[in-house]
Amino acid sequence: MTTKEYNDLKVEIDELKKSVDAQSVTLSKIHIALIGDKEFEQDGLVQLVKKHDTWIERQKYMWAKIYGGILVGTTILTYVMNYLIKTIK
């Protein structure tokens, strides 16, 4: 024999179960977005940030090489121009 209170509790528990199941799906989607999905070879935000940091560091070194090359090139060009000016006079 079921009472009204029992039925009310059963309905409430079923609603809570549906809510928890929905939250589980949502948490799973958030986990996939953050960590990634190896099955589909999808990178998550964590891997993308690491790749982006690596790219930024490589760009810094590249620009340092370019600026260093410009510095060395202008120094050598200055000495060559001074030498040529002295030899022409």
Residue frames as a rotation matrix with the C-alpha (Angstrom) as fourth column:
MET 1
0.589 0.808 0.000 0.00
0.808 -0.589 0.000 0.00
0.000 0.000 -1.000 0.00
THR 2
-0.531 -0.770 0.352 1.44
0.777 -0.609 -0.160 3.36
0.338 0.189 0.922 -1.02
THR 3
0.225 0.562 -0.796 0.65
0.798 -0.575 -0.180 6.52
-0.559 -0.595 -0.577 0.77
LYS 4
0.926 0.173 0.335 0.53
0.336 -0.781 -0.526 10.04
0.171 0.600 -0.782 -0.57
GLU 5
0.685 -0.727 -0.038 3.76
-0.529 -0.532 0.661 10.90
-0.501 -0.433 -0.749 1.25
TYR 6
0.027 -0.666 0.745 5.52
0.258 0.725 0.638 7.94
-0.966 0.175 0.192 -0.33
ASN 7
0.439 0.211 0.873 4.35
0.887 0.054 -0.459 8.94
-0.144 0.976 -0.164 -3.79
ASP 8
0.995 -0.085 0.045 5.44
-0.080 -0.991 -0.107 12.55
0.054 0.103 -0.993 -3.21
LEU 9
0.381 -0.910 0.166 8.86
-0.446 -0.023 0.895 11.39
-0.810 -0.415 -0.414 -2.07
LYS 10
0.073 -0.305 0.950 9.18
0.635 0.749 0.191 9.06
-0.769 0.589 0.248 -5.05
VAL 11
0.776 0.258 0.575 8.35
0.617 -0.496 -0.611 11.90
0.127 0.829 -0.545 -7.47
GLU 12
0.886 -0.463 -0.019 10.84
-0.431 -0.840 0.330 14.18
-0.168 -0.284 -0.944 -5.74
ILE 13
0.160 -0.850 0.501 13.57
-0.121 0.487 0.865 11.54
-0.980 -0.199 -0.025 -5.85
ASP 14
0.298 0.013 0.954 12.91
0.858 0.434 -0.274 10.92
-0.418 0.901 0.118 -9.57
GLU 15
0.958 0.069 0.280 13.23
0.189 -0.883 -0.429 14.65
0.218 0.463 -0.859 -10.25
LEU 16
0.611 -0.787 0.085 16.48
-0.565 -0.359 0.743 14.76
-0.554 -0.502 -0.664 -8.31
LYS 17
0.120 -0.540 0.833 17.79
0.383 0.800 0.463 11.79
-0.916 0.264 0.302 -10.28
LYS 18
0.620 0.167 0.767 17.00
0.784 -0.159 -0.600 13.53
0.022 0.973 -0.230 -13.57
SER 19
0.961 -0.264 0.087 18.73
-0.269 -0.962 0.053 16.67
0.069 -0.074 -0.995 -12.34
VAL 20
0.333 -0.877 0.346 21.84
-0.367 0.217 0.904 14.74
-0.868 -0.428 -0.250 -11.30
ASP 21
0.215 -0.209 0.954 21.91
0.743 0.669 -0.021 12.93
-0.634 0.713 0.299 -14.66
ALA 22
0.859 0.135 0.494 21.70
0.445 -0.672 -0.592 16.27
0.252 0.728 -0.637 -16.49
GLN 23
0.784 -0.617 0.076 24.52
-0.566 -0.658 0.497 17.67
-0.257 -0.433 -0.864 -14.36
SER 24
0.248 -0.691 0.679 26.60
0.152 0.720 0.677 14.60
-0.957 -0.065 0.283 -15.14
VAL 25
0.470 -0.013 0.883 26.24
0.876 0.130 -0.464 15.24
-0.109 0.991 0.072 -18.86
THR 26
0.950 -0.088 0.300 27.12
-0.029 -0.981 -0.194 18.90
0.311 0.175 -0.934 -18.39
LEU 27
0.587 -0.772 0.243 30.19
-0.498 -0.108 0.860 18.07
-0.638 -0.626 -0.448 -16.29
SER 28
0.261 -0.458 0.850 31.30
0.592 0.771 0.234 15.56
-0.763 0.442 0.472 -18.91
LYS 29
0.690 0.044 0.723 31.08
0.669 -0.420 -0.613 18.24
0.277 0.907 -0.319 -21.61
ILE 30
0.895 -0.399 0.200 33.05
-0.443 -0.847 0.294 20.69
0.053 -0.352 -0.935 -19.45
HIS 31
0.407 -0.762 0.503 35.70
-0.102 0.510 0.854 18.02
-0.908 -0.399 0.130 -18.84
ILE 32
0.346 -0.240 0.907 36.03
0.871 0.441 -0.216 17.37
-0.348 0.865 0.362 -22.56
ALA 33
0.872 0.010 0.489 36.33
0.254 -0.864 -0.436 21.11
0.418 0.504 -0.756 -23.26
LEU 34
0.764 -0.589 0.264 39.06
-0.615 -0.541 0.573 21.57
-0.195 -0.600 -0.776 -20.65
ILE 35
0.095 -0.746 0.659 41.04
-0.329 0.601 0.728 18.35
-0.939 -0.286 -0.189 -21.01
GLY 36
-0.363 -0.166 -0.917 40.14
-0.931 0.018 0.365 17.22
-0.044 0.986 -0.161 -24.53
ASP 37
0.646 0.594 0.480 38.95
-0.496 0.804 -0.328 13.99
-0.581 -0.026 0.813 -26.05
LYS 38
-0.410 -0.909 0.071 41.66
-0.574 0.318 0.755 11.53
-0.709 0.269 -0.652 -27.09
GLU 39
-0.136 0.437 0.889 39.17
0.479 0.814 -0.327 9.32
-0.867 0.382 -0.320 -28.91
PHE 40
0.776 0.488 0.400 38.36
0.592 -0.343 -0.730 12.10
-0.219 0.803 -0.555 -31.37
GLU 41
-0.195 -0.969 0.152 41.86
0.980 -0.200 -0.014 13.63
0.044 0.146 0.988 -31.14
GLN 42
0.520 0.442 0.731 40.39
0.352 -0.891 0.288 16.88
0.778 0.107 -0.619 -29.89
ASP 43
-0.611 -0.775 -0.160 42.69
0.532 -0.253 -0.808 19.11
0.586 -0.579 0.567 -27.85
GLY 44
0.447 0.718 -0.534 41.29
0.885 -0.268 0.380 20.70
0.129 -0.643 -0.755 -24.74
LEU 45
0.903 -0.041 0.428 41.92
-0.043 -0.999 -0.004 24.19
0.428 -0.014 -0.904 -23.47
VAL 46
0.729 -0.672 0.134 44.80
-0.144 0.040 0.989 23.01
-0.669 -0.740 -0.067 -21.30
GLN 47
0.120 -0.698 0.706 46.73
0.791 0.496 0.357 21.61
-0.600 0.515 0.612 -24.28
LEU 48
0.520 0.129 0.844 45.93
0.736 -0.570 -0.366 24.66
0.434 0.812 -0.391 -26.40
VAL 49
0.971 -0.199 0.135 47.29
-0.240 -0.832 0.500 26.99
0.013 -0.518 -0.856 -23.72
LYS 50
0.418 -0.863 0.284 50.49
0.144 0.372 0.917 24.92
-0.897 -0.343 0.280 -23.48
LYS 51
0.131 -0.331 0.935 50.92
0.976 0.210 -0.063 24.99
-0.176 0.920 0.350 -27.27
HIS 52
0.778 0.227 0.586 50.29
0.386 -0.908 -0.162 28.73
0.495 0.352 -0.794 -27.31
ASP 53
0.854 -0.520 -0.023 52.87
-0.240 -0.432 0.869 29.33
-0.462 -0.736 -0.494 -24.56
THR 54
0.138 -0.817 0.560 55.43
0.572 0.528 0.628 27.31
-0.809 0.234 0.539 -26.51
TRP 55
0.316 0.050 0.948 54.67
0.919 -0.264 -0.292 29.31
0.235 0.963 -0.130 -29.67
ILE 56
0.976 0.062 0.207 55.05
0.011 -0.971 0.238 32.61
0.216 -0.230 -0.949 -27.79
GLU 57
0.556 -0.830 0.049 58.45
-0.054 0.022 0.998 31.55
-0.830 -0.557 -0.033 -26.44
ARG 58
0.002 -0.546 0.838 59.61
0.878 0.402 0.260 30.58
-0.479 0.735 0.480 -29.94
GLN 59
0.625 0.290 0.725 58.43
0.647 -0.712 -0.273 33.93
0.437 0.640 -0.632 -31.28
LYS 60
0.938 -0.326 -0.114 60.40
-0.160 -0.704 0.692 35.76
-0.306 -0.631 -0.713 -28.57
TYR 61
0.145 -0.940 0.309 63.59
0.268 0.338 0.902 33.92
-0.952 -0.048 0.301 -29.56
MET 62
0.154 -0.043 0.987 62.93
0.985 0.082 -0.150 34.55
-0.074 0.996 0.055 -33.25
TRP 63
0.874 0.214 0.437 62.55
0.280 -0.956 -0.092 38.29
0.398 0.202 -0.895 -32.71
ALA 64
0.719 -0.690 -0.086 65.65
-0.162 -0.287 0.944 38.33
-0.676 -0.665 -0.318 -30.51
LYS 65
-0.031 -0.722 0.692 67.60
0.701 0.478 0.530 36.72
-0.713 0.501 0.491 -33.37
ILE 66
0.412 0.250 0.876 66.22
0.857 -0.432 -0.280 39.22
0.309 0.866 -0.392 -35.86
TYR 67
0.993 -0.028 0.118 67.09
-0.067 -0.938 0.339 42.21
0.102 -0.345 -0.933 -33.65
GLY 68
0.442 -0.888 0.131 70.53
0.045 0.167 0.985 40.75
-0.896 -0.429 0.114 -32.96
GLY 69
0.021 -0.385 0.923 71.11
0.938 0.328 0.115 40.29
-0.347 0.863 0.368 -36.69
ILE 70
0.730 0.288 0.620 70.06
0.512 -0.831 -0.217 43.87
0.453 0.475 -0.754 -37.38
LEU 71
0.904 -0.421 -0.072 72.43
-0.211 -0.587 0.782 45.11
-0.371 -0.692 -0.619 -34.66
VAL 72
0.108 -0.902 0.417 75.36
0.364 0.426 0.828 43.10
-0.925 0.062 0.374 -35.99
GLY 73
0.179 0.019 0.984 74.56
0.982 0.049 -0.180 44.06
-0.052 0.999 -0.010 -39.58
THR 74
0.909 0.182 0.376 74.38
0.228 -0.970 -0.082 47.77
0.350 0.161 -0.923 -38.88
THR 75
0.680 -0.731 -0.060 77.61
-0.181 -0.246 0.952 47.62
-0.710 -0.637 -0.300 -36.84
ILE 76
-0.070 -0.712 0.699 79.47
0.662 0.491 0.566 45.89
-0.746 0.503 0.437 -39.66
LEU 77
0.407 0.297 0.864 77.96
0.881 -0.378 -0.285 48.25
0.242 0.877 -0.415 -42.23
THR 78
0.996 -0.067 -0.067 79.07
-0.038 -0.929 0.368 51.24
-0.087 -0.364 -0.927 -40.16
TYR 79
0.277 -0.957 0.089 82.67
-0.012 0.089 0.996 49.95
-0.961 -0.277 0.013 -39.99
VAL 80
-0.086 -0.270 0.959 82.69
0.909 0.373 0.187 49.19
-0.408 0.888 0.214 -43.72
MET 81
0.727 0.407 0.553 81.33
0.612 -0.750 -0.252 52.63
0.312 0.522 -0.794 -44.56
ASN 82
0.861 -0.471 -0.191 83.89
-0.227 -0.693 0.685 54.33
-0.455 -0.546 -0.703 -42.31
TYR 83
0.010 -0.886 0.465 86.68
0.349 0.438 0.828 52.28
-0.937 0.154 0.313 -43.93
LEU 84
0.110 0.093 0.990 85.49
0.993 0.039 -0.114 53.18
-0.049 0.995 -0.088 -47.41
ILE 85
0.951 0.264 0.160 85.22
0.268 -0.963 -0.001 56.86
0.154 0.044 -0.987 -46.55
LYS 86
0.583 -0.800 -0.137 88.78
-0.214 -0.315 0.925 56.86
-0.783 -0.510 -0.355 -45.15
THR 87
-0.179 -0.679 0.712 90.20
0.584 0.508 0.632 55.04
-0.791 0.529 0.306 -48.18
ILE 88
0.438 0.389 0.810 88.45
0.891 -0.304 -0.336 57.33
0.116 0.869 -0.480 -50.68
LYS 89
0.986 -0.096 -0.138 89.87
-0.061 -0.969 0.238 60.51
-0.157 -0.226 -0.961 -49.06
